[in-house]
Amino acid sequence: MAYEPENLALELLRNMREEFRMVHEDVRALKKGQDLLALNVDGLDERLEMLRESTMTSLGFAADTGARQKKLEKQVVELAKRVEQLESAK
């Protein structure tokens, strides 16, 4: 039995509707995946910022410690010179 033009058109429209439904479901699934990735990226951004702040704080402490050590070394050298001067003045 040959298809009538009306039946052929209805069959094509039904197939198209099913394909659109499947595409719509795929798009919905992709949006959910995108939302999950966005959440993961946000979490990674927060962790990266915490690491950056920790690193900067650590570097600041190291720089401060280095500066204090140099200052103390300078004071020790100056005190040693004063002691030598006092001993030589005797």
Secondary structure, DSSP 8 states (H G I E B T S, - for coil): ----HHHHHHHHHHHHHHHHHHHHHHHHHHHHHHHHHHHHHHHHHHHHHHHHHHHHHHHHHHHHHHHHHHHHHHHHHHHHHHHHHHHHH-
